[in-house]
Amino acid sequence: MKLQQKIGLISLAGLLVAGYAYSKIHIQKQRRQEIKDVAEELAYAWRPKLNLTLDQVHGFENLIIEYTIKKNEVLNSSLNHDKQIRKLKSIQREEHLKLQKLLTEEQFGNYLTVSRKLAQKS
C-alpha cells in the first residue's frame, strides 16, 4: 500500500473517531439539558408544597440533577437487580441527608409525606 493511501486511511479513521466523539458529546449535552429542564420544573412544583425559598428551589434543583444522574447510572449499569436496588437505596439515603441540610425539619417531614403518597399512587 502506498504512503498516500495509508495517510488517507488514517485520516478517514481520525475523522470517523472525531465524528463519533462529537456525537457522544452532543448527546450528553442534550441529555443534561433535558434533565436540567425536568429538574427545574420539579423544583418549582415542590415550591408551594414545601414553602421553599428561591435559594432552596435552586438547591433542590441541583440535588435533583445530581441524584437523577446517579440513579440513571445505576439503572443503566450491568449490576444484577438486587445490587441495583441496594445501590439505589444507598443513593436515596445520601440524597435525603443532603435534603435535610437544605430544608427545615418541617419541610423535610412534608417532603417525606408527599413523596410517600406519590409513590403509593404509582
Protein Blocks (a to p, Z undefined) as FASTA:
>chain_A
ZZklmmmmmmmmmmmmmmmmmmmmmmmmmmmmmmmmmmmmmmmmmmmmnopafklmmmmm
mmmmmmmmmmmmmmmmmbdfklmmmmmmmmmmmmmmmmmmmpcfklmmmmmmmmmmmmmm
ZZ
